Amino acid sequence: MRPPPTLNIFPSQPMHAVPPSNSKVNMGLPSTQTSTGSKRQPETSMAKPKPHTEAAAAPEPPKAVKREGNLKGTTSSSEQEAPKTPDPKTLRRLAQNREAARKSRLRKKAYVQQLESSRIKLNQIEQELQRARAQGILMGGGNALLGGEQGFHMAMSGISSEAAIFDVEYARWLEEHHRIVCELRAVLQEHLHENELRLYVDNCLAHYDQVMNLKSMVAKTDVFHLVFGVWKTPAERCFMWIGGFRPSELIKIILGQIEPLTEQQILGICGLQQSTQEAEEALSQGLDALNQSLSETITSDSLWCPPNMTNYMGQMAVAINKLSTLESFVRQADNLRHQTIHRLHQLLTTRQAARCLVAISEYFHRLRALSSLWSTRPRQDQ
């Protein structure tokens, strides 16, 4: 049974046209059904994914709106955050921060360089100590006989290990002190603010304190090394006084280097010089009395005949007790030198104190240079 023909709503021919024959209609029906069926199947197949497509495409407008909102927000925020011309106070603060950061970087760099140089110097000290041990100049006191030829030979040709370490440390201290004084001289020429200049002056004074600590340590073990100035150059030994420089003479030398001085400063420096001279005279008289007492102690018995060993050892024990006071004299002299430098710093302004420290360093530098020139001077053959 064939289904009835479907009604063609939109006829391709006008109604008054003559209908085709039955054969043509019968032949066209299947094709019409087939074509409609084939047309409906793609329409249904294409219609199925349409809800998903619409659902996926539906959020697109909000996204566009959101982007537009973001763009609008960005534009508004950029307009709000537009660079404004800072006021002079802010510019000054920014410049100060940049300058402080630059100085901090420089201090950090200098600190790292100082650590590296200290490490190198420490390695050099260790090498010098090993070389000294290999040469046999570091000899202990246990293998020297009192009054024997071996002990006399060791005293004339070698020094103690503490004294050798002090010499190496003092050489390192001189190098560091030269660097510090060069920096102080440079900042004096730059005319820095007094607060910044005070940092360099305090650093130089603290460095003087270090050498005082070194001397106090070696004075416990080898005070003669300090008294006779073995650690100094020959020209410096001409001006030695109880293991160092004479403070009152140093005041005379630098007095003309720190002008102009006020009347109050002149009175203070003159008073300091007078009190320093009195302390020096007291220490010198005490040292002379010690020398005389030692001489009387060791000559209280006969010198030409074979001595009584009991009396001899008793005399030496008394002399050793008296000789131990020599360390006290060296400590008092170092304290006087230390107090004189710090007292000058208190009497002077920061800039005057800086010039004073530079003048002191230059004075001893010239003495060392004089020693070098003396040792390398041309000698005439006789």
C-alpha positions in Angstrom: 0.0 0.0 0.0 1.3 3.3 -0.9 0.8 6.3 1.4 -1.4 9.1 0.1 0.5 11.9 -1.5 1.5 14.7 0.7 0.0 18.1 0.1 2.5 20.5 -1.5 1.9 23.8 0.2 4.2 25.7 -2.1 3.4 24.3 -5.5 6.0 24.8 -8.2 3.3 25.3 -10.8 0.2 27.4 -10.7 -3.0 25.7 -9.7 -4.5 26.1 -13.1 -1.7 24.1 -14.7 -2.4 20.7 -16.0 -1.3 18.0 -13.6 1.2 15.5 -14.8 0.4 12.0 -15.7 0.1 9.2 -13.1 3.2 7.6 -14.2 5.2 10.7 -13.7 3.5 11.2 -10.3 4.1 7.7 -9.3 7.6 8.0 -10.4 8.0 11.4 -8.5 6.5 10.3 -5.3 9.3 8.1 -4.2 11.8 10.6 -5.2 9.9 13.3 -3.3 9.7 11.1 -0.2 13.3 10.1 -0.5 14.4 13.6 -0.9 12.3 14.9 1.9 13.6 12.0 4.1 17.1 12.7 3.1 16.6 16.4 3.8 15.0 15.8 7.2 17.8 13.5 8.4 20.5 16.1 8.0 18.2 18.7 9.5 17.7 16.6 12.6 21.4 15.6 12.8 22.3 19.2 12.5 19.7 20.3 15.0 21.0 18.0 17.7 24.3 19.8 18.4 22.6 23.2 18.1 21.7 23.4 21.9 25.4 22.7 22.8 26.6 25.3 20.3 24.2 27.9 21.6 25.1 27.0 25.2 28.8 27.3 24.4 28.3 30.5 22.5 26.0 32.0 25.1 28.7 33.1 27.6 30.6 35.0 24.9 28.8 38.3 25.3 29.4 38.4 29.1 33.1 37.8 28.4 33.2 40.6 26.0 31.4 42.8 28.5 33.9 41.7 31.2 36.8 42.5 29.0 35.3 45.8 28.2 34.9 46.4 31.9 38.5 45.4 32.6 39.6 47.7 29.9 37.5 50.5 31.4 38.9 49.7 34.8 42.4 49.7 33.6 41.9 52.9 31.8 40.4 54.4 34.9 43.1 53.1 37.2 45.9 54.2 34.8 44.2 57.6 34.8 44.1 57.6 38.5 47.7 56.4 38.8 49.1 58.8 36.3 52.5 60.2 37.4 52.2 63.3 39.3 55.0 65.9 39.7 56.5 65.2 43.2 57.0 68.0 45.6 60.5 69.2 46.5 60.4 67.4 49.9 59.7 64.1 48.3 62.5 64.7 45.8 64.9 65.6 48.6 63.9 62.4 50.5 64.4 60.3 47.4 67.8 61.8 46.8 68.8 61.2 50.4 67.7 57.6 50.2 69.7 57.1 47.0 72.8 58.6 48.6 72.4 56.5 51.8 72.1 53.4 49.6 75.2 54.3 47.7 77.2 54.8 50.9 75.9 51.5 52.2 77.1 49.7 49.1 80.5 51.4 49.4 80.8 50.4 53.1 79.8 46.9 52.3 82.4 46.7 49.5 85.1 48.2 51.7 84.2 45.7 54.4 84.4 42.8 52.0 87.8 44.0 50.8 89.0 44.4 54.3 88.0 40.8 55.1 89.8 39.6 52.0 93.0 41.6 52.9 92.8 40.3 56.5 92.6 36.7 55.2 95.6 37.3 52.9 97.6 38.9 55.7 96.7 36.0 58.0 98.1 33.6 55.5 101.3 35.7 55.2 101.7 35.7 59.0 101.3 31.9 59.1 103.9 31.5 56.4 106.3 33.9 58.2 105.9 32.0 61.4 106.6 28.7 59.7 109.7 30.2 58.0 110.8 31.6 61.4 110.4 28.2 63.0 112.4 26.6 60.2 115.2 29.1 60.7 115.2 28.4 64.5 114.7 32.0 65.7 111.6 31.1 67.8 113.2 29.4 70.8 111.5 28.7 74.1 112.9 29.6 77.4 113.2 26.0 78.7 116.4 25.1 76.8 118.4 28.1 78.0 120.5 27.9 81.2 120.6 30.9 83.4 124.0 32.5 83.0 125.2 29.9 80.6 126.8 30.5 77.2 123.9 28.9 75.5 121.4 31.3 77.1 123.6 34.2 76.2 123.8 33.1 72.6 120.0 32.7 72.4 119.5 36.2 73.9 121.9 37.7 71.4 120.7 35.9 68.2 117.1 35.1 68.7 113.8 36.4 70.2 110.9 34.7 71.8 107.9 33.4 69.9 105.6 36.0 71.5 108.0 38.8 70.4 108.2 37.4 66.8 104.4 37.2 66.6 104.2 40.8 67.9 106.7 42.0 65.2 104.5 40.4 62.5 101.3 41.8 64.0 102.9 45.3 64.3 104.0 45.2 60.6 100.4 44.4 59.7 99.2 47.2 62.0 101.5 49.6 60.2 100.0 48.8 56.8 96.5 49.1 58.1 97.3 52.4 59.9 98.8 53.8 56.7 95.6 53.0 54.9 93.4 54.6 57.6 95.5 57.8 57.7 95.4 58.1 53.9 91.6 57.9 54.1 91.6 60.5 56.8 93.8 62.8 54.8 91.5 62.4 51.8 88.4 63.3 53.7 90.1 66.3 55.1 90.6 67.6 51.6 87.0 66.9 50.7 85.7 69.1 53.5 83.1 66.6 54.7 80.6 67.4 57.4 81.9 67.3 60.9 79.7 64.3 61.9 81.1 62.2 59.0 84.6 63.3 59.7 84.2 62.3 63.3 83.7 58.7 62.2 87.2 58.6 60.5 88.8 60.2 63.6 87.3 57.7 65.9 88.4 54.9 63.7 92.0 56.2 63.7 91.9 56.5 67.5 90.5 53.0 67.9 93.4 51.7 65.7 95.9 53.3 68.1 94.2 51.4 70.9 94.9 48.1 69.0 98.6 48.6 69.1 98.4 49.4 72.8 96.7 46.1 73.4 99.4 44.3 71.3 102.1 45.9 73.4 100.4 45.0 76.7 100.3 41.3 75.6 103.9 41.0 74.7 104.9 43.0 77.9 103.8 40.0 79.9 106.3 37.6 78.2 109.1 39.7 76.7 109.2 43.2 78.2 112.8 43.7 77.1 111.7 43.4 73.5 109.6 46.6 74.0 112.0 48.5 76.2 114.9 48.3 73.8 112.7 49.0 70.7 113.7 45.9 68.7 110.4 46.3 66.9 111.2 49.9 65.8 113.5 51.2 63.1 116.9 52.6 64.1 115.9 56.2 63.7 112.8 55.7 65.8 114.9 54.1 68.6 116.8 57.4 69.0 113.6 58.9 70.4 112.5 55.8 72.4 111.3 56.3 76.0 110.2 53.2 78.0 109.0 51.3 75.0 107.6 54.1 72.9 107.5 57.7 72.1 107.7 60.5 74.6 104.3 62.2 74.8 105.5 65.6 75.8 107.8 65.8 72.8 105.1 64.7 70.5 102.9 67.6 71.7 105.7 70.1 70.8 105.9 68.6 67.3 102.3 68.7 66.5 101.5 72.0 68.2 102.4 74.0 65.1 100.4 71.7 62.8 96.9 72.3 64.2 96.6 76.1 64.2 94.6 78.3 64.5 93.9 77.6 68.2 91.7 79.5 70.6 93.1 80.9 73.8 91.3 78.2 75.8 92.7 75.5 73.6 96.2 76.9 74.0 95.8 76.9 77.8 94.5 73.4 77.8 97.3 72.0 75.6 100.0 73.8 77.7 98.5 72.3 80.8 98.4 68.9 79.2 102.1 69.2 78.2 103.1 70.2 81.7 101.3 67.4 83.4 102.7 65.0 80.8 106.2 66.1 81.5 105.7 65.7 85.2 104.5 62.1 84.7 107.4 61.4 82.4 109.9 62.6 85.0 108.3 60.5 87.7 108.5 57.4 85.6 112.1 58.1 84.5 113.1 58.6 88.1 111.4 55.4 89.1 113.2 53.5 86.3 116.6 55.0 87.3 115.9 53.9 90.9 115.1 50.4 89.6 118.4 50.2 87.6 120.4 51.3 90.6 118.6 48.8 92.9 119.3 46.0 90.5 122.9 46.9 90.2 123.3 47.0 94.0 121.5 43.6 94.3 123.7 41.7 91.9 126.9 43.3 93.3 126.2 42.7 96.9 128.5 39.7 96.9 132.1 39.3 95.7 132.4 39.3 91.9 135.9 38.0 91.5 136.1 35.0 93.8 133.9 31.9 93.3 130.6 32.9 94.7 128.6 31.0 97.3 125.8 29.3 95.3 123.3 29.9 98.1 123.9 33.6 98.2 124.1 33.7 94.4 120.7 32.2 93.9 119.2 34.4 96.6 120.6 37.5 94.9 119.2 36.4 91.6 115.8 35.7 93.1 115.6 39.2 94.6 116.8 40.7 91.3 114.1 38.8 89.3 111.4 40.2 91.7 112.7 43.7 91.2 113.0 43.3 87.4 109.4 42.2 87.2 108.4 45.7 88.0 109.8 46.8 84.6 106.5 45.5 83.1 104.7 48.0 85.3 106.8 50.9 84.0 106.1 50.0 80.4 102.3 49.7 81.1 102.3 53.1 82.8 104.2 54.7 80.0 101.8 53.3 77.4 98.9 54.5 79.5 100.4 58.0 79.5 100.8 57.9 75.7 97.2 56.7 75.3 95.8 59.3 77.6 97.8 62.1 75.9 96.4 61.2 72.4 92.8 61.0 73.7 93.2 64.2 75.8 94.3 66.1 72.7 91.3 64.8 70.9 89.0 66.2 73.6 90.7 69.6 73.5 90.6 70.0 69.8 87.8 70.3 67.3 87.1 67.3 65.0 88.9 68.8 62.1 91.9 69.9 64.3 92.0 66.4 65.8 92.1 64.9 62.3 95.0 67.1 61.3 96.7 66.2 64.6 96.4 62.4 63.9 97.7 62.9 60.3 100.7 64.9 61.6 101.6 62.2 64.2 101.5 59.5 61.5 103.5 61.6 59.1 106.2 62.2 61.7 106.8 58.5 62.4 106.5 57.8 58.7 109.4 60.2 58.1 111.5 58.6 60.8 111.0 55.2 59.2 111.9 56.7 55.8 115.0 58.2 57.4 116.0 54.7 58.6 115.6 53.3 55.2 117.7 56.0 53.6 120.3 55.6 56.2 120.7 51.9 55.7 120.9 52.3 51.9 123.2 55.4 51.9 126.3 55.2 49.6 129.4 54.5 51.7 132.9 55.6 50.9 135.6 53.0 50.9 138.3 53.8 53.3 
